[in-house]
Amino acid sequence: QVQLVESGGGSVQAGGSLRLSCAASGRTFSSSAMGWFRQAPGKEREFVAVITWTGGSADYADSVKGRFTISRDTAKNTLYLQMNSLKPEDTAVYYCAARRPGYGGLSSRAHEYNTWGQGTQVTVSS
């Protein structure tokens, strides 16, 4: 069973940091680009960050550039999102997602990801 499980969410004050993890199992994700998306209450799911299958390239939403860093450990089949200088507007449920095997390029389009985690809540208070 292909599965992505996020962890590391929680509550933090503005300016603080959190590190999200996403453990992948059920198949190898080494040839898949992987990304993070988020959804705030009453809003649509939005792209946050993506990393190529090699880990050599990444892309970010403008709203998180310079504050968030995406990385992956292919040997551990784990994806990470380091979030610094958090703002109240970062409050959302964060989801990790993987593209199909062989689709290792960057994409910010949610419909191009076929495997999703259950999400982890991040709450930033002012």
C-alpha positions, 0 to 999 in steps of 0.5 A: 500500500502506497502511503505518505505520512506527515508529522511535525505540525503543531502550534507556534508563535509568529517568528518561530520555526517548525520542521515537517517530515513526510515518510513514504512507504509502499513503493520507491519515490526516488524517481518522483518529484515530491512537494508540499501543499497547504490548505487554510480554512475556507481556502483552496489548496495551494502549492508551497514547495516542490523538489526534483527526484534528485533533490538538485532543484526546488521551487517555492511559492512566492509567499514562502521564498526565503523562509521555507526550505524543502529537502529529501532523504532518498535513502530514508524515503523521507521528505522535509519542509523546514519552516522559519520566520512563520507568520499567522498567514502560514496557518493551514493543514500541510500535505505532502504529495508525490508525482508518479514514478518517472515524473521527477520534474518540478510542478506546482499543479496539484492534479499532477500529484497522484499520492497524498498524505493525510495532512498535518496542522500548523497553527501560527499565532500572533 
